[in-house]
Amino acid sequence: MSGMTDLSPLARHFPRFLGAEGLVERTVAWLVERCQAGETCLDLNAWAGRPLGEDGPLCPDINAWREQLLAHPHIGPGKPLVLDGHRLYLARHHEAEKTIAEGILARLEFDSLAETDKIRPTLKKLFPESGEQKTAVAVACARRFAVITGGPGTGKTTTVLRLIALWQHLRPGLRLGLAAPTGKAAGRLAESLAAGRAGLPPGFGAGIPERAATLHRLLGIGRADPHGPDHPLPLDALIVDEASMVDQELMARLMAALPPQSRLILLGDRHQLASVEAGSVLGDITGRGRRLAYSQEMAAWLERLEADPGDDPELFGGIHDAIVELRRSHRFSSDQGIGRLAQAVREGKTAAAKACLKEEKEVDFWPQADEAPDRHVLKWMDRHYRPVLEASTVGEALAALAKSRVLTAVHAGPWGEEGLTTRFETGLSRWGKIADPARPYHGLPILITRNDYETGLFNGDIGILWQEEGHLRACFPSGDEIRRIPLRQLPHWQKAWAMTVHRAQGSEFDAVLLLLPPPETPVLTRELIYTGITRARKRCILAGPKNALETGLKRQVERASGLAERLGWE
């Protein structure tokens, strides 16, 4: 395959398995390669007249290209590959995209939870003053689908708590579910709702769910009778937190399992990293960063509820009327410190980001050589992690560990979590703080990487290995208590002195050191930098080659998909 020798084995062999040759072979191979990179289709418009790969021949114009593809016996309805307009799909991605779009579009018709005269007084009790959180709850009452998006500290959980309170007040007995992509995110959602219940007005605390499930567990994935179209979820409404982490396949399974009349609310930050697996579902649903505005009809309805519709209503409605963005952070100001830096990064303003790093005390940038992080990074780790190793009790160690974290863009190599951990442990061993880094040791932070329902440990859970009474056990925080689990019972885990930004999604730390790899690293993007910065509550240091920040802010995640167009954004 000329010019495509660097493709993965699957990308090289799949088109040959289908008997594809020439241009069709190259096209299918490139589709598979892009799908492995997180895209869900190949947009022919984006590649017409360009080479597929570095040295391949130029692709023909779109009409000639489509004609050759449609002539192949394995491309078409019911075949392994589907050509839909100017996009070529693997059949499973095409079906998943349609399922998601159809599930959302079917819920976009105006379907108020109750009469306006009933919603207005209840909404006023929950929100005496108008504001964006009140608007978000009103939007979520108008249709059977809504997205509440916003950055850290904007009050998404507070908003959804009052949404649930309103729902349960107007529809007593409403069957409501809470879910999230990971066990950690599900647990945090349930804890946040429980903690906020006391702040509700009298008479509004009943009926709020006490538990949240992972999406895999909710759907019964892996069981003999998973939920689906023929076995729908017994729910009237479902709220999903950390929706940016949900990939295309999982969202499609969720849509297929929801009863047609059920309500679905997605919570998340549309500017964060997309899912690890294929798709950029939340980003596509919310218009890939486009300006959000309501239709004139929606604005008028919000005004009747005494909620703020914002400025400049648009002529179109549909998906636009189902999304609300919370912009006011209650954690940090947008004009100083971490909030100022996060906003500059989110908007791709390099000069503003650099000025912030020079002027603000809460943030800083440490220039590094291209080869590897320098000793200042290791000194930071020693200073912030020393309380973990010197703690006298496991409770003290866990509390210290929760305060700080090193975040990386990649897993392997000198800039990855593996390489940095090896260097740090070598120093610990040299200084006599640990014996053998190759073996589990007292004080080692660990990260669970697979869900395990027998132990109740989930992907993303962070604990620590601790020696007590002659036994080394894994200890995890569990509310006000500590769970101790024998090492032999642990699901798959890895060391957690450093962790990737992807792994850290949904977590927060007082202090974060974010390693930016050399600028040629493909995963160094604006979304990754933004997500890493917003894991910090009080202090954030960026460390990397001098031009890493500027290059990263210019590079955005762009995953080919037809979902945004199906929903009416294009």
C-alpha positions as CSV (number, residue, x, y, z in Angstrom):
1,M,0.0,0.0,0.0
2,S,2.0,3.0,-1.3
3,G,2.6,5.7,1.3
4,M,0.8,3.9,4.1
5,T,3.4,1.5,5.4
6,D,3.2,3.0,8.9
7,L,-0.4,1.8,9.4
8,S,-1.4,-0.6,12.2
9,P,-1.6,-4.3,11.3
10,L,-5.4,-4.1,11.6
11,A,-5.6,-1.2,9.2
12,R,-3.4,-3.0,6.7
13,H,-5.1,-6.4,6.8
14,F,-8.8,-5.4,7.1
15,P,-9.3,-4.0,3.6
16,R,-7.4,-7.1,2.2
17,F,-9.8,-9.3,4.1
18,L,-12.7,-7.5,2.3
19,G,-10.9,-7.9,-1.1
20,A,-10.4,-4.2,-1.5
21,E,-7.8,-2.9,-3.9
22,G,-6.3,0.3,-5.1
23,L,-8.0,3.5,-3.9
24,V,-10.7,1.5,-2.0
25,E,-8.0,-0.4,-0.2
26,R,-6.2,2.8,0.9
27,T,-9.5,4.4,1.9
28,V,-10.6,1.5,4.1
29,A,-7.2,1.2,5.6
30,W,-7.2,4.9,6.5
31,L,-10.7,4.7,7.9
32,V,-9.6,1.9,10.3
33,E,-6.5,3.9,11.3
34,R,-8.6,7.0,12.1
35,C,-11.1,4.9,14.0
36,Q,-8.2,3.6,16.1
37,A,-7.3,7.2,16.8
38,G,-10.8,7.9,18.2
39,E,-12.7,9.1,15.1
40,T,-15.9,7.4,14.1
41,C,-15.9,7.9,10.3
42,L,-13.7,9.2,7.4
43,D,-14.9,12.5,6.1
44,L,-14.2,12.4,2.4
45,N,-14.6,16.1,2.0
46,A,-11.7,16.6,4.4
47,W,-9.4,14.4,2.3
48,A,-10.4,14.9,-1.3
49,G,-7.4,16.1,-3.3
50,R,-5.1,15.2,-0.5
51,P,-2.9,12.1,0.1
52,L,-4.0,9.4,2.6
53,G,-0.7,9.1,4.5
54,E,2.5,11.0,3.9
55,D,3.5,9.7,0.5
56,G,0.4,8.2,-1.0
57,P,-1.3,9.3,-4.2
58,L,-3.8,12.2,-4.1
59,C,-7.4,11.2,-3.5
60,P,-9.8,12.1,-6.4
61,D,-12.6,14.6,-6.2
62,I,-15.5,13.7,-4.0
63,N,-17.9,12.4,-6.7
64,A,-15.3,10.1,-8.4
65,W,-14.3,8.9,-5.0
66,R,-17.9,8.1,-3.9
67,E,-18.5,6.3,-7.2
68,Q,-15.5,3.9,-6.7
69,L,-16.5,3.2,-3.1
70,L,-20.2,2.5,-3.8
71,A,-19.1,0.0,-6.5
72,H,-17.4,-2.2,-3.9
73,P,-19.6,-5.1,-2.8
74,H,-18.8,-4.7,0.9
75,I,-19.9,-1.0,1.1
76,G,-23.5,-0.2,1.5
77,P,-26.6,-0.9,3.7
78,G,-26.2,-4.1,5.7
79,K,-22.5,-4.4,4.7
80,P,-19.4,-4.1,6.8
81,L,-18.9,-0.5,5.6
82,V,-21.5,2.3,5.0
83,L,-21.1,5.4,2.9
84,D,-23.5,8.0,4.2
85,G,-23.2,11.2,2.1
86,H,-19.6,12.2,2.2
87,R,-18.7,10.1,5.3
88,L,-17.5,6.5,5.2
89,Y,-18.2,4.4,8.4
90,L,-17.6,1.0,9.8
91,A,-21.1,-0.3,10.1
92,R,-21.1,-0.4,13.9
93,H,-20.0,3.2,14.2
94,H,-22.7,4.2,11.7
95,E,-25.4,2.4,13.7
96,A,-24.2,3.8,17.0
97,E,-24.3,7.4,15.6
98,K,-27.8,6.9,14.3
99,T,-29.0,5.5,17.6
100,I,-27.6,8.4,19.6
101,A,-29.0,11.0,17.2
102,E,-32.5,9.4,17.0
103,G,-32.6,9.0,20.8
104,I,-31.9,12.7,21.3
105,L,-34.0,14.1,18.5
106,A,-37.0,12.1,19.7
107,R,-36.7,13.9,23.1
108,L,-36.4,17.4,21.7
109,E,-40.1,18.1,21.2
110,F,-41.4,20.5,23.8
111,D,-42.6,18.2,26.7
112,S,-42.8,20.2,29.9
113,L,-42.6,18.3,33.1
114,A,-45.7,20.1,34.3
115,E,-47.8,23.2,33.6
116,T,-45.9,26.5,33.7
117,D,-48.1,27.7,36.5
118,K,-47.0,24.7,38.6
119,I,-43.3,25.0,37.7
120,R,-43.0,28.7,38.4
121,P,-43.7,28.8,42.1
122,T,-41.7,25.7,42.8
123,L,-38.8,27.0,40.9
124,K,-39.0,30.3,42.8
125,K,-38.8,28.5,46.1
126,L,-35.7,26.6,45.0
127,F,-34.1,29.7,43.4
128,P,-35.4,32.9,45.0
129,E,-33.1,34.9,42.7
130,S,-32.8,34.5,38.9
131,G,-29.5,33.1,37.6
132,E,-27.9,30.6,35.3
133,Q,-28.6,27.7,37.6
134,K,-32.3,28.5,37.7
135,T,-32.2,28.7,33.9
136,A,-30.5,25.3,33.7
137,V,-33.3,23.7,35.8
138,A,-36.0,25.4,33.7
139,V,-34.3,24.2,30.5
140,A,-34.2,20.6,31.9
141,C,-38.0,20.8,32.5
142,A,-38.9,21.8,29.0
143,R,-37.9,18.6,27.1
144,R,-37.0,15.0,27.7
145,F,-33.4,15.7,26.9
146,A,-31.0,18.4,28.2
147,V,-27.3,19.1,28.7
148,I,-26.0,21.1,31.6
149,T,-22.4,22.0,30.8
150,G,-19.9,24.0,32.7
151,G,-16.3,24.1,34.1
152,P,-15.2,23.0,37.6
153,G,-16.9,24.9,40.4
154,T,-19.8,26.2,38.3
155,G,-22.4,24.4,40.3
156,K,-23.5,21.6,38.0
157,T,-24.1,19.2,41.0
158,T,-25.9,22.0,43.0
159,T,-28.1,22.7,40.0
160,V,-29.0,19.0,39.4
161,L,-29.8,18.6,43.1
162,R,-32.4,21.3,42.8
163,L,-33.6,19.8,39.5
164,I,-34.2,16.5,41.2
165,A,-36.0,18.3,44.1
166,L,-38.3,20.0,41.6
167,W,-39.0,16.8,39.7
168,Q,-39.8,14.9,42.8
169,H,-42.1,17.7,44.1
170,L,-44.0,17.9,40.8
171,R,-43.9,14.2,40.0
172,P,-43.9,12.2,43.3
173,G,-42.7,8.6,42.8
174,L,-40.7,9.5,39.7
175,R,-38.3,6.6,39.0
176,L,-35.0,8.4,38.8
177,G,-31.5,7.0,38.2
178,L,-28.0,8.5,38.7
179,A,-25.0,7.3,36.7
180,A,-21.5,8.1,35.6
181,P,-18.8,6.5,33.4
182,T,-16.6,5.5,36.3
183,G,-17.1,4.2,39.8
184,K,-15.3,7.2,41.3
185,A,-17.4,9.7,39.4
186,A,-20.6,7.8,40.4
187,G,-19.6,7.8,44.1
188,R,-18.6,11.5,44.0
189,L,-22.0,12.4,42.4
190,A,-23.9,10.5,45.2
191,E,-21.8,12.1,47.9
192,S,-22.2,15.6,46.5
193,L,-26.0,15.2,46.3
194,A,-26.2,13.8,49.9
195,A,-24.0,16.7,51.2
196,G,-26.1,19.3,49.5
197,R,-29.5,18.0,50.6
198,A,-29.4,20.0,53.9
199,G,-29.3,23.2,51.9
200,L,-32.6,22.6,50.2
201,P,-35.7,24.5,51.3
202,P,-38.0,22.6,53.8
203,G,-40.0,19.9,52.2
204,F,-37.7,19.3,49.2
205,G,-35.2,16.7,50.5
206,A,-37.3,13.6,50.0
207,G,-36.9,11.3,47.0
208,I,-33.3,12.2,46.2
209,P,-31.4,9.0,45.2
210,E,-28.7,8.0,47.6
211,R,-26.7,6.0,45.2
212,A,-25.3,6.3,41.7
213,A,-24.1,3.5,39.4
214,T,-21.5,3.2,36.7
215,L,-23.1,3.1,33.3
216,H,-21.7,-0.4,32.7
217,R,-23.4,-1.6,35.9
218,L,-26.6,0.3,35.2
219,L,-26.9,-1.3,31.7
220,G,-25.9,-4.7,32.9
221,I,-23.0,-5.0,30.5
222,G,-21.4,-8.3,30.9
223,R,-24.5,-9.9,32.4
224,A,-26.7,-12.5,30.7
225,D,-29.6,-10.1,30.4
226,P,-28.2,-6.6,29.7
227,H,-30.7,-3.7,29.2
228,G,-31.5,-2.8,25.7
229,P,-34.5,-2.1,23.4
230,D,-36.2,-5.4,24.4
231,H,-35.3,-5.0,28.1
232,P,-35.5,-1.3,28.8
233,L,-34.3,0.3,32.0
234,P,-37.1,0.8,34.6
235,L,-36.6,4.5,34.8
236,D,-38.6,7.7,34.1
237,A,-35.5,9.9,34.2
238,L,-31.7,9.4,34.2
239,I,-29.0,11.9,35.1
240,V,-25.5,11.1,33.8
241,D,-22.5,13.0,35.2
242,E,-19.0,13.4,33.6
243,A,-20.6,12.9,30.2
244,S,-17.5,14.0,28.3
245,M,-16.0,10.7,29.3
246,V,-18.7,8.7,27.6
247,D,-17.7,7.2,24.3
248,Q,-19.9,6.6,21.3
249,E,-20.6,2.9,21.9
250,L,-21.5,3.4,25.5
251,M,-23.8,6.3,24.7
252,A,-25.5,4.3,22.0
253,R,-26.1,1.4,24.4
254,L,-27.6,3.8,26.9
255,M,-29.9,5.4,24.3
256,A,-31.1,2.0,23.2
257,A,-31.8,0.9,26.8
258,L,-33.8,4.0,27.8
259,P,-37.6,3.8,27.6
260,P,-38.9,6.1,24.8
261,Q,-40.7,8.5,27.2
262,S,-37.9,8.7,29.7
263,R,-36.0,11.9,30.4
264,L,-32.2,12.1,30.0
265,I,-29.9,14.8,31.5
266,L,-26.2,14.9,30.7
267,L,-23.8,16.8,33.0
268,G,-20.2,17.6,31.9
269,D,-17.7,20.1,30.7
270,R,-17.8,20.4,26.9
271,H,-14.3,21.9,26.8
272,Q,-12.7,18.9,28.5
273,L,-10.9,16.0,26.8
274,A,-13.1,13.6,24.8
275,S,-13.5,9.9,25.8
276,V,-10.6,7.5,25.6
277,E,-12.5,5.3,23.1
278,A,-14.0,6.4,19.8
279,G,-16.2,9.5,19.6
280,S,-16.5,13.0,21.0
281,V,-20.1,12.7,22.0
282,L,-20.6,15.5,24.4
283,G,-18.6,17.9,22.2
284,D,-20.7,16.9,19.2
285,I,-24.0,17.3,21.1
286,T,-23.1,20.7,22.3
287,G,-22.0,22.0,18.9
288,R,-18.2,21.6,19.2
289,G,-17.7,24.9,20.9
290,R,-20.2,26.9,19.0
291,R,-22.1,29.8,20.6
292,L,-25.1,28.7,22.5
293,A,-28.4,30.7,22.3
294,Y,-32.1,29.8,22.7
295,S,-34.9,30.2,20.1
296,Q,-37.4,33.1,20.6
297,E,-40.0,30.5,21.7
298,M,-37.7,29.0,24.3
299,A,-36.6,32.5,25.5
300,A,-40.3,33.5,26.0
301,W,-41.0,30.3,28.0
302,L,-38.0,30.9,30.2
303,E,-39.2,34.4,30.9
304,R,-42.6,33.1,31.9
305,L,-40.8,31.0,34.5
306,E,-38.8,34.1,35.6
307,A,-35.6,32.5,34.4
308,D,-32.9,34.4,32.4
309,P,-33.0,33.5,28.7
310,G,-29.7,35.3,28.0
311,D,-29.2,37.7,25.1
312,D,-29.9,37.7,21.4
313,P,-32.3,34.7,20.8
314,E,-31.7,32.8,17.6
315,L,-34.2,31.8,15.0
316,F,-33.6,28.1,15.3
317,G,-34.5,25.8,18.2
318,G,-34.1,22.1,18.4
319,I,-30.8,21.0,20.1
320,H,-29.9,24.6,20.8
321,D,-32.9,24.8,23.2
322,A,-31.7,21.8,25.2
323,I,-28.3,23.0,26.2
324,V,-27.3,25.4,29.0
325,E,-23.8,26.4,29.9
326,L,-22.9,27.5,33.5
327,R,-20.2,30.1,33.2
328,R,-19.8,31.5,36.7
329,S,-17.3,29.6,38.8
330,H,-17.8,29.5,42.5
331,R,-14.3,28.1,43.1
332,F,-12.1,30.7,41.4
333,S,-12.5,34.0,39.7
334,S,-12.2,34.1,35.9
335,D,-10.0,37.2,36.1
336,Q,-7.2,35.8,38.3
337,G,-5.2,32.7,39.2
338,I,-6.3,29.3,37.9
339,G,-9.6,30.6,36.6
340,R,-7.9,33.3,34.5
341,L,-5.4,30.7,33.1
342,A,-8.1,28.2,32.4
343,Q,-10.2,30.7,30.5
344,A,-7.2,31.8,28.3
345,V,-6.4,28.2,27.6
346,R,-10.0,27.3,26.8
347,E,-10.2,30.2,24.3
348,G,-6.8,29.3,22.8
349,K,-5.3,32.8,23.7
350,T,-1.6,32.1,24.0
351,A,-0.5,35.6,24.9
352,A,-3.1,35.8,27.6
353,A,-2.1,32.5,29.0
354,K,1.6,33.4,29.1
355,A,0.8,36.8,30.8
356,C,-1.2,35.0,33.4
357,L,1.6,32.5,34.1
358,K,4.0,35.5,34.7
359,E,1.6,37.6,36.7
360,E,-0.4,35.3,38.9
361,K,1.0,33.6,42.1
362,E,-1.2,30.5,41.9
363,V,0.2,29.4,38.5
364,D,3.6,29.1,37.0
365,F,5.5,27.7,34.0
366,W,8.9,25.8,34.4
367,P,10.8,25.6,31.1
368,Q,12.3,22.2,30.5
369,A,14.6,20.6,28.0
370,D,13.1,18.4,25.3
371,E,14.7,15.2,26.6
372,A,13.1,14.8,30.0
373,P,11.8,16.7,33.0
374,D,14.5,18.1,35.1
375,R,15.4,17.9,38.8
376,H,12.9,20.6,39.8
377,V,10.1,18.3,38.9
378,L,11.5,15.5,41.0
379,K,12.1,18.0,43.9
380,W,8.4,19.0,43.6
381,M,7.4,15.4,43.9
382,D,9.6,14.9,46.9
383,R,8.3,17.9,48.7
384,H,4.6,17.2,48.0
385,Y,4.7,13.4,48.5
386,R,7.0,13.3,51.5
387,P,4.1,13.6,53.9
388,V,2.6,10.5,52.3
389,L,5.7,8.4,53.1
390,E,6.3,10.0,56.5
391,A,2.7,9.7,57.7
392,S,2.2,7.7,61.0
393,T,-1.3,6.4,60.0
394,V,-2.9,5.4,56.8
395,G,-5.6,8.1,57.3
396,E,-2.9,10.7,57.3
397,A,-1.2,9.2,54.3
398,L,-4.4,9.2,52.3
399,A,-5.2,12.8,53.3
400,A,-1.7,13.9,52.2
401,L,-2.0,11.9,48.9
402,A,-5.3,13.6,48.0
403,K,-3.7,17.1,48.1
404,S,-1.2,16.9,45.2
405,R,-0.6,15.1,42.0
406,V,1.7,15.0,39.0
407,L,-0.3,14.8,35.7
408,T,1.1,13.7,32.4
409,A,-0.1,13.8,28.8
410,V,1.3,10.3,27.9
411,H,1.7,7.0,29.6
412,A,5.2,5.8,28.5
413,G,8.5,7.5,27.9
414,P,10.4,10.1,29.9
415,W,7.4,12.5,29.9
416,G,5.0,9.8,30.8
417,E,3.7,8.5,34.1
418,E,5.8,5.4,33.8
419,G,9.1,7.1,33.1
420,L,8.6,9.8,35.8
421,T,7.6,7.2,38.4
422,T,10.7,5.1,37.6
423,R,12.9,8.2,38.2
424,F,11.1,9.1,41.4
425,E,11.3,5.6,42.8
426,T,15.0,5.4,41.9
427,G,15.5,8.4,44.1
428,L,13.4,7.0,46.9
429,S,15.4,3.8,46.9
430,R,18.7,5.7,46.8
431,W,17.7,7.8,49.8
432,G,16.6,4.7,51.7
433,K,12.9,5.6,51.8
434,I,11.8,2.4,50.0
435,A,13.6,-1.0,49.6
436,D,12.8,-2.5,46.2
437,P,10.7,-0.4,43.7
438,A,10.0,-3.6,41.7
439,R,7.9,-5.0,44.6
440,P,4.8,-3.6,46.3
441,Y,5.9,-1.4,49.2
442,H,4.6,0.5,52.2
443,G,3.3,4.0,51.2
444,L,2.9,3.2,47.4
445,P,-0.1,5.1,45.9
446,I,-2.1,2.9,43.5
447,L,-4.7,3.5,40.9
448,I,-7.4,0.9,40.1
449,T,-7.8,0.6,36.3
450,R,-10.7,-1.9,36.0
451,N,-14.1,-2.1,37.6
452,D,-14.5,-4.9,40.1
453,Y,-17.9,-5.3,41.7
454,E,-16.9,-8.0,44.1
455,T,-14.5,-5.7,45.9
456,G,-16.5,-2.6,45.2
457,L,-13.4,-1.0,43.5
458,F,-13.7,0.9,40.3
459,N,-11.6,2.3,37.5
460,G,-10.2,5.5,38.8
461,D,-10.2,4.7,42.5
462,I,-7.0,5.8,44.3
463,G,-5.6,4.1,47.4
464,I,-2.3,3.4,49.1
465,L,-0.5,0.2,50.2
466,W,0.0,0.3,53.9
467,Q,1.8,-2.1,56.3
468,E,-0.2,-2.8,59.4
469,E,0.2,-5.7,61.9
470,G,2.8,-7.3,59.6
471,H,0.5,-7.3,56.6
472,L,0.7,-5.1,53.5
473,R,-2.8,-4.2,52.4
474,A,-4.4,-1.8,49.9
475,C,-6.3,1.0,51.7
476,F,-9.0,3.1,50.1
477,P,-11.0,6.0,51.5
478,S,-14.7,5.2,51.9
479,G,-16.6,8.1,53.3
480,D,-15.3,8.7,56.9
481,E,-13.9,5.2,57.0
482,I,-11.0,3.3,55.4
483,R,-11.4,0.0,53.4
484,R,-8.6,-2.5,53.7
485,I,-8.2,-5.1,51.0
486,P,-5.6,-7.9,50.6
487,L,-3.3,-7.4,47.6
488,R,-4.3,-10.7,46.1
489,Q,-8.0,-9.5,45.9
490,L,-7.2,-6.3,44.0
491,P,-8.3,-5.9,40.4
492,H,-5.8,-4.6,37.9
493,W,-3.9,-1.5,39.3
494,Q,-0.9,0.7,38.6
495,K,1.3,3.0,40.5
496,A,-0.1,6.5,41.0
497,W,2.9,8.8,41.9
498,A,2.0,10.3,38.5
499,M,-1.1,9.8,36.3
500,T,-2.3,10.8,32.9
501,V,-4.7,13.7,32.5
502,H,-7.2,11.2,31.1
503,R,-7.1,9.2,34.3
504,A,-7.4,12.3,36.4
505,Q,-10.7,13.5,34.8
506,G,-13.2,14.0,37.5
507,S,-10.6,14.3,40.2
508,E,-9.4,17.5,42.0
509,F,-6.2,18.3,43.9
510,D,-5.0,21.3,45.9
511,A,-1.8,21.4,43.9
512,V,-1.1,20.0,40.4
513,L,2.1,19.8,38.4
514,L,1.1,19.3,34.7
515,L,3.9,18.0,32.5
516,L,3.6,19.2,28.9
517,P,5.6,16.9,26.5
518,P,7.6,18.0,23.5
519,P,5.4,19.9,21.0
520,E,5.5,17.2,18.4
521,T,3.5,14.9,20.7
522,P,0.1,14.5,19.0
523,V,-1.9,14.3,22.2
524,L,-0.7,17.7,23.4
525,T,-3.9,19.7,22.7
526,R,-5.8,22.6,24.1
527,E,-8.4,20.3,25.6
528,L,-5.7,18.3,27.4
529,I,-4.0,21.4,28.9
530,Y,-7.4,22.8,29.9
531,T,-8.4,19.6,31.6
532,G,-5.1,19.3,33.4
533,I,-5.2,22.9,34.7
534,T,-8.8,22.6,36.0
535,R,-7.9,19.6,38.2
536,A,-6.1,22.1,40.5
537,R,-8.0,24.0,43.2
538,K,-5.2,26.2,44.6
539,R,-1.9,25.9,42.8
540,C,-1.0,24.7,39.2
541,I,2.5,24.5,37.7
542,L,3.0,23.7,34.0
543,A,6.4,22.2,33.1
544,G,7.6,21.4,29.6
545,P,9.7,22.6,26.6
546,K,9.4,26.3,26.0
547,N,7.2,26.1,23.0
548,A,5.0,23.2,24.3
549,L,2.3,25.5,25.6
550,E,2.0,27.6,22.5
551,T,1.9,24.6,20.2
552,G,-0.6,22.8,22.4
553,L,-3.0,25.7,22.4
554,K,-3.0,25.8,18.6
555,R,-3.9,22.1,18.4
556,Q,-7.5,21.1,19.1
557,V,-9.1,17.7,19.2
558,E,-11.0,17.2,16.0
559,R,-12.6,13.8,15.7
560,A,-14.5,13.2,12.5
561,S,-18.2,12.4,13.2
562,G,-21.6,13.0,11.7
563,L,-23.4,13.4,15.0
564,A,-23.3,17.2,15.2
565,E,-24.8,17.4,11.6
566,R,-27.5,14.8,12.5
567,L,-28.5,17.0,15.5
568,G,-28.8,20.1,13.4
569,W,-25.5,21.9,14.2
570,E,-24.2,21.9,10.6
